[in-house]
């Protein structure tokens, strides 16, 4: 694997400053609390069924970057990840030192040529006890006036690959003020999600699939996301954590070349689009990783305000949001059958 320079992340649905990529590696500005959460989650990684442990839903944690030094933490990563750690070390030799700390993760959209991305922030409570009173009041107002308060989730951002010239359905009158065309994509800013309510949130999420013309492709994507949400829901019921301001990261490929074979029959599709990609890659060799890129994925991301809370039960603040998303994706799935 040849050396790369880190470049600003190209494929983002919500605005996060300081996100960089280098091939299959993703690095973002972080906090010690987020690093601790990743490390503690990995340290408790029991051998469980697919999707039953929280780490199955998180990006692969590779370590941290601090003042130009790579600090690998996970000794059990795949060969591909080990090669990427070497890439980071090479890049950092020629990177100016700074006081900024980065968490180094797997690049979730690596290998996707035409991705569509949906970022959904979970929870009604959006802040923990580390923020200022001003920020607490401001985000409480945001929650109260959006679906964060009513449904325990809110669309934070969305990026659609524009595969055709089909006009987008108008979910609400001023929707066009919250979207912008850029190259071959349509970007929805944070005010798109803030403008949705319980009466139109289903249509708001349906926009994620607006440019998917093949009904079989749309049905299979919705089926997979619905299944993943159900698995994640069960996982969260068994996880004693508090994840404040975390997000669900939905991703799918639009490249028709990759979909051609997968659309032939259900068995081929499900084999090429596993429920949990991270687990399927653990035992694979380097020759199979390139062909093991899924057609879609779902991850939980953003743990700057997350912590493990043993003995305190599951996090109802986010579980309610996932439960409501299960209902919405279920209705969208039924509508396309």
C-alpha positions as semicolon CSV with decimal commas, in nm:
position;residue;x (nm);y (nm);z (nm)
1;X;0,000;0,000;0,000
2;X;0,152;0,328;-0,108
3;X;0,174;0,636;0,112
4;X;-0,102;0,897;0,105
5;X;-0,124;1,248;0,238
6;X;-0,424;1,319;0,455
7;X;-0,684;1,524;0,271
8;X;-1,007;1,682;0,397
9;X;-1,289;1,430;0,404
10;X;-1,487;1,454;0,080
11;X;-1,797;1,256;0,170
12;X;-1,967;1,413;0,471
13;X;-2,335;1,455;0,543
14;X;-2,305;1,673;0,853
15;X;-2,047;1,943;0,911
16;X;-1,764;1,820;1,134
17;X;-1,445;2,026;1,126
18;X;-1,106;1,857;1,119
19;X;-1,208;1,533;0,943
20;X;-0,932;1,388;0,721
21;X;-0,888;1,073;0,513
22;X;-0,594;0,875;0,375
23;X;-0,723;0,579;0,179
24;X;-0,899;0,340;0,416
25;X;-0,810;0,559;0,715
26;X;-1,026;0,833;0,868
27;X;-0,898;1,078;1,131
28;X;-1,094;1,342;1,316
29;X;-1,035;1,583;1,600
30;X;-1,133;1,416;1,923
31;X;-1,151;1,435;2,301
32;X;-1,003;1,210;2,567
33;X;-1,357;1,103;2,657
34;X;-1,413;0,971;2,304
35;X;-1,080;0,784;2,306
36;X;-1,165;0,632;2,644
37;X;-1,504;0,519;2,515
38;X;-1,352;0,341;2,215
39;X;-1,088;0,170;2,428
40;X;-1,331;0,064;2,701
41;X;-1,576;-0,070;2,444
42;X;-1,304;-0,279;2,280
43;X;-1,177;-0,407;2,614
44;X;-1,520;-0,553;2,688
45;X;-1,559;-0,709;2,343
46;X;-1,690;-1,057;2,418
47;X;-1,751;-1,318;2,149
48;X;-2,116;-1,251;2,075
49;X;-2,353;-1,302;1,785
50;X;-2,334;-1,068;1,490
51;X;-2,449;-0,721;1,592
52;X;-2,486;-0,807;1,962
53;X;-2,190;-0,601;2,088
54;X;-2,170;-0,223;2,053
55;X;-1,824;-0,247;1,892
56;X;-1,985;-0,428;1,598
57;X;-2,162;-0,101;1,512
58;X;-1,867;0,132;1,562
59;X;-1,594;0,222;1,310
60;X;-1,278;0,015;1,358
61;X;-1,059;0,194;1,614
62;X;-0,691;0,209;1,512
63;X;-0,548;0,445;1,771
64;X;-0,471;0,815;1,807
65;X;-0,259;1,080;1,644
66;X;-0,104;1,333;1,878
67;X;0,176;1,573;1,786
68;X;0,272;1,368;1,483
69;X;0,286;1,029;1,653
70;X;0,065;0,730;1,578
71;X;-0,037;0,534;1,884
72;X;-0,187;0,198;1,779
73;X;-0,428;0,062;2,040
74;X;-0,603;-0,233;1,881
75;X;-0,367;-0,525;1,819
76;X;-0,642;-0,740;1,667
77;X;-0,718;-0,531;1,359
78;X;-0,702;-0,689;1,014
79;X;-0,402;-0,688;0,782
80;X;-0,562;-0,405;0,588
81;X;-0,578;-0,195;0,902
82;X;-0,217;-0,278;0,990
83;X;-0,109;-0,152;0,649
84;X;-0,306;0,167;0,706
85;X;-0,131;0,226;1,040
86;X;0,199;0,212;0,850
87;X;0,056;0,468;0,608
88;X;-0,026;0,701;0,896
89;X;0,325;0,665;1,036
90;X;0,473;0,758;0,698
91;X;0,240;1,054;0,658
92;X;0,311;1,182;1,008
93;X;0,688;1,191;0,946
94;X;0,626;1,484;0,711
95;X;0,332;1,641;0,898
96;X;0,398;1,948;1,118
97;X;0,346;1,881;1,488
98;X;0,054;2,037;1,670
99;X;-0,132;2,007;1,997
100;X;-0,441;1,868;1,827
101;X;-0,544;1,512;1,906
102;X;-0,706;1,290;1,645
103;X;-0,884;0,958;1,676
104;X;-0,792;0,723;1,390
105;X;-1,071;0,504;1,256
106;X;-1,166;0,300;0,952
107;X;-1,290;0,517;0,667
108;X;-1,652;0,401;0,642
109;X;-1,698;0,513;0,282
110;X;-1,365;0,379;0,153
111;X;-1,434;0,182;-0,166
112;X;-1,767;0,355;-0,232
113;X;-1,749;0,537;-0,567
114;X;-2,096;0,696;-0,568
115;X;-2,209;0,711;-0,203
116;X;-2,526;0,853;-0,055
117;X;-2,495;0,940;0,315
118;X;-2,746;1,014;0,590
119;X;-2,643;1,140;0,935
120;X;-2,911;1,113;1,205
121;X;-2,840;1,250;1,552
122;X;-2,992;1,040;1,827
123;X;-3,157;1,150;2,149
124;X;-3,385;1,410;2,300
125;X;-3,114;1,525;2,542
126;X;-2,828;1,663;2,331
127;X;-2,578;1,776;2,597
128;X;-2,404;1,631;2,900
129;X;-2,279;1,807;3,213
130;X;-1,956;1,924;3,047
131;X;-2,111;2,206;2,841
132;X;-2,177;2,568;2,932
133;X;-2,519;2,681;3,048
134;X;-2,557;2,886;2,730
135;X;-2,503;2,580;2,512
136;X;-2,732;2,371;2,729
137;X;-3,016;2,621;2,687
138;X;-2,952;2,662;2,313
139;X;-2,958;2,290;2,239
140;X;-3,256;2,235;2,467
141;X;-3,441;2,485;2,248
142;X;-3,327;2,300;1,933
143;X;-3,453;1,973;2,078
144;X;-3,787;2,119;2,183
145;X;-3,854;2,266;1,838
146;X;-3,749;1,965;1,627
147;X;-3,795;1,591;1,602
148;X;-3,514;1,551;1,856
149;X;-3,773;1,634;2,119
150;X;-4,071;1,452;1,971
151;X;-3,904;1,142;1,821
152;X;-3,561;1,132;1,992
153;X;-3,378;1,171;1,659
154;X;-3,313;1,440;1,399
155;X;-3,165;1,441;1,050
156;X;-2,835;1,623;1,091
157;X;-2,729;1,620;0,728
158;X;-2,767;1,426;0,408
159;X;-2,571;1,388;0,086
160;X;-2,729;1,221;-0,217
161;X;-2,542;1,103;-0,523
162;X;-2,739;1,249;-0,815
163;X;-2,767;0,958;-1,058
164;X;-3,043;1,117;-1,269
165;X;-3,220;1,448;-1,331
166;X;-3,536;1,349;-1,148
167;X;-3,662;1,644;-0,939
168;X;-3,671;1,596;-0,563
169;X;-4,013;1,578;-0,397
170;X;-4,085;1,895;-0,198
171;X;-4,127;1,781;0,161
172;X;-4,207;2,133;0,286
173;X;-4,238;2,474;0,110
174;X;-3,890;2,615;0,187
175;X;-3,697;2,290;0,142
176;X;-3,490;2,420;-0,150
177;X;-3,334;2,680;0,080
178;X;-3,167;2,399;0,277
179;X;-3,016;2,207;-0,015
180;X;-2,734;2,278;-0,259
181;X;-2,597;2,102;-0,565
182;X;-2,225;2,030;-0,565
183;X;-2,062;1,837;-0,851
184;X;-2,262;1,515;-0,880
185;X;-2,427;1,538;-0,537
186;X;-2,710;1,713;-0,356
187;X;-2,626;1,835;-0,004
188;X;-2,889;1,889;0,266
189;X;-2,773;2,113;0,550
190;X;-2,870;2,096;0,918
191;X;-3,174;2,318;0,866
192;X;-3,338;2,052;0,650
193;X;-3,367;1,823;0,950
194;X;-3,460;2,107;1,182
195;X;-3,750;2,199;0,952
196;X;-3,909;1,854;0,967
197;X;-4,177;1,753;1,216
198;X;-4,380;1,444;1,299
199;X;-4,612;1,508;1,004
200;X;-4,343;1,494;0,735
201;X;-4,042;1,315;0,887
202;X;-4,123;0,996;0,697
203;X;-4,110;1,185;0,367
204;X;-3,796;1,358;0,489
205;X;-3,618;1,025;0,536
206;X;-3,760;0,887;0,210
207;X;-3,556;1,157;0,032
208;X;-3,247;0,949;0,111
209;X;-3,361;0,707;-0,159
210;X;-3,496;0,970;-0,402
211;X;-3,253;0,887;-0,683
212;X;-3,285;0,508;-0,651
213;X;-3,496;0,430;-0,957
214;X;-3,489;0,051;-0,949
215;X;-3,772;-0,064;-0,716
216;X;-3,593;-0,391;-0,631
217;X;-3,279;-0,201;-0,532
218;X;-3,482;0,033;-0,312
219;X;-3,668;-0,255;-0,146
220;X;-3,346;-0,442;-0,070
221;X;-3,179;-0,133;0,073
222;X;-3,478;-0,060;0,294
223;X;-3,491;-0,424;0,404
224;X;-3,124;-0,421;0,501
225;X;-3,146;-0,093;0,693
226;X;-3,464;-0,209;0,869
227;X;-3,291;-0,533;0,974
228;X;-2,984;-0,344;1,095
229;X;-3,192;-0,104;1,301
230;X;-3,366;-0,398;1,469
231;X;-3,032;-0,563;1,548
232;X;-2,891;-0,236;1,680
233;X;-3,200;-0,184;1,897
234;X;-3,147;-0,523;2,062
235;X;-2,778;-0,446;2,109
236;X;-2,853;-0,114;2,278
237;X;-3,099;-0,283;2,515
238;X;-2,805;-0,487;2,646
239;X;-2,556;-0,196;2,652
240;X;-2,514;0,006;2,971
241;X;-2,389;0,327;2,813
242;X;-2,489;0,690;2,777
243;X;-2,426;0,827;2,428
244;X;-2,505;1,198;2,416
245;X;-2,515;1,360;2,071
246;X;-2,413;1,040;1,893
247;X;-2,529;0,973;1,539
248;X;-2,638;0,695;1,309
249;X;-2,441;0,694;0,983
250;X;-2,635;0,541;0,693
251;X;-2,443;0,477;0,371
252;X;-2,518;0,310;0,039
253;X;-2,356;0,272;-0,303
254;X;-2,521;0,403;-0,620
255;X;-2,275;0,267;-0,877
256;X;-2,488;0,060;-1,123
257;X;-2,190;-0,166;-1,204
258;X;-2,179;-0,284;-0,843
259;X;-2,554;-0,331;-0,829
260;X;-2,593;-0,522;-1,157
261;X;-2,507;-0,866;-1,021
262;X;-2,658;-0,802;-0,677
263;X;-2,999;-0,736;-0,829
264;X;-3,019;-1,075;-0,997
265;X;-3,157;-1,250;-0,688
266;X;-3,193;-1,202;-0,312
267;X;-2,924;-1,454;-0,222
268;X;-2,663;-1,273;-0,432
269;X;-2,764;-0,938;-0,284
270;X;-2,752;-1,047;0,080
271;X;-2,413;-1,214;0,021
272;X;-2,274;-0,891;-0,127
273;X;-2,431;-0,667;0,138
274;X;-2,380;-0,828;0,482
275;X;-2,557;-0,698;0,789
276;X;-2,235;-0,621;0,977
277;X;-1,935;-0,564;0,753
278;X;-1,674;-0,536;1,028
279;X;-1,735;-0,892;1,148
280;X;-1,728;-1,041;0,801
281;X;-1,387;-0,883;0,738
282;X;-1,218;-1,007;1,056
283;X;-1,118;-1,344;0,913
284;X;-1,058;-1,230;0,558
285;X;-0,717;-1,203;0,396
286;X;-0,582;-0,903;0,209
287;X;-0,684;-1,047;-0,128
288;X;-1,053;-1,052;-0,034
289;X;-1,087;-0,712;0,131
290;X;-1,117;-0,523;-0,199
291;X;-1,413;-0,735;-0,309
292;X;-1,567;-0,734;0,039
293;X;-1,688;-0,374;0,027
294;X;-2,061;-0,377;0,105
295;X;-2,334;-0,205;-0,093
296;X;-2,460;-0,033;0,221
297;X;-2,382;0,000;0,590
298;X;-2,507;0,141;0,919
299;X;-2,278;0,257;1,200
300;X;-2,302;0,447;1,525
301;X;-2,055;0,739;1,528
302;X;-1,952;1,042;1,737
303;X;-1,866;0,947;2,095
304;X;-1,719;1,272;2,227
305;X;-1,990;1,276;2,495
306;X;-2,030;0,900;2,548
307;X;-1,945;0,691;2,852
308;X;-1,998;0,345;2,994
309;X;-2,241;0,335;3,287
310;X;-2,234;-0,016;3,440
311;X;-2,532;-0,094;3,658
312;X;-2,748;0,189;3,519
313;X;-2,928;0,001;3,242
314;X;-2,973;0,092;2,875
315;X;-2,977;0,443;2,730
316;X;-3,346;0,522;2,680
317;X;-3,253;0,861;2,536
318;X;-3,127;0,697;2,216
319;X;-3,322;0,371;2,224
320;X;-3,651;0,556;2,172
321;X;-3,503;0,723;1,863
322;X;-3,391;0,390;1,715
323;X;-3,734;0,242;1,789
324;X;-3,904;0,527;1,601
325;X;-3,665;0,481;1,308
326;X;-3,752;0,110;1,296
327;X;-4,119;0,206;1,259
328;X;-4,046;0,461;0,985
329;X;-3,819;0,232;0,782
330;X;-4,077;-0,044;0,823
331;X;-4,348;0,177;0,672
332;X;-4,118;0,287;0,388
333;X;-4,043;-0,078;0,317
334;X;-4,410;-0,174;0,310
335;X;-4,484;0,117;0,075
336;X;-4,239;-0,005;-0,189
337;X;-4,353;-0,369;-0,191
